């Protein structure tokens, strides 16, 4: 797209995030040193659902950061079982897993308050430079302006309408979603340009790595007694439900 064809709101979605990427690339190097690179290699679990190779034996799921009111939670925050997902808005398998988790939350497990879904950021800068972090910031600004519901409206809509693998036209898609969910565009742009969420997003990335995450989606199931279980890749609905059942027995 030619520069003179872009709207005034376009530039802030690309320029400020370039500064953040320098630090993110350092963290991203961990993926290469660990023997995996983002979403590859891929295996097939027999249900035609792509998953990722198991993470290298470093980090512990027990190092998952405590869940607080600052987290983005879908479902009952007091649910006995919680699934903490570290996700990348540009990851194709994250989109698939996002649909799966929405199915979980729409099922009796979610509606009865048995399980809650916690969303955290894990932009893979080596695979999705600039855009994945920009989208993470956008989701945080949506939450700031519209609360938890607005965060999930943004995330659900973004996963629904966008491509993946750094092909999203964020200069048009982000403003579109902001309008669709009824947020103040001027306030949103001010938030986006502020850089106020850069450290928070990096904290999520660091925690994902500390728990053993080497690709996305990377999730940790937390049982009622605090015991943790890894959930690696875009596992199918049945596998997620089985793991929730296993975790729920840990009283």
PyMOL commands that set and color helices and strands:
alter all, ss='L'
color gray80, all
select helices_A, chain A and resi 3-5+11-13+15-33+61-63+92-106+108-111+131-161+170-180+185-194+198-210+237-248
alter helices_A, ss='H'
color red, helices_A
select strands_A, chain A and resi 42-44+50-52+72-74+81-87+115-121+218-222+228-232
alter strands_A, ss='S'
color yellow, strands_A
deselect
rebuild
show_as cartoon
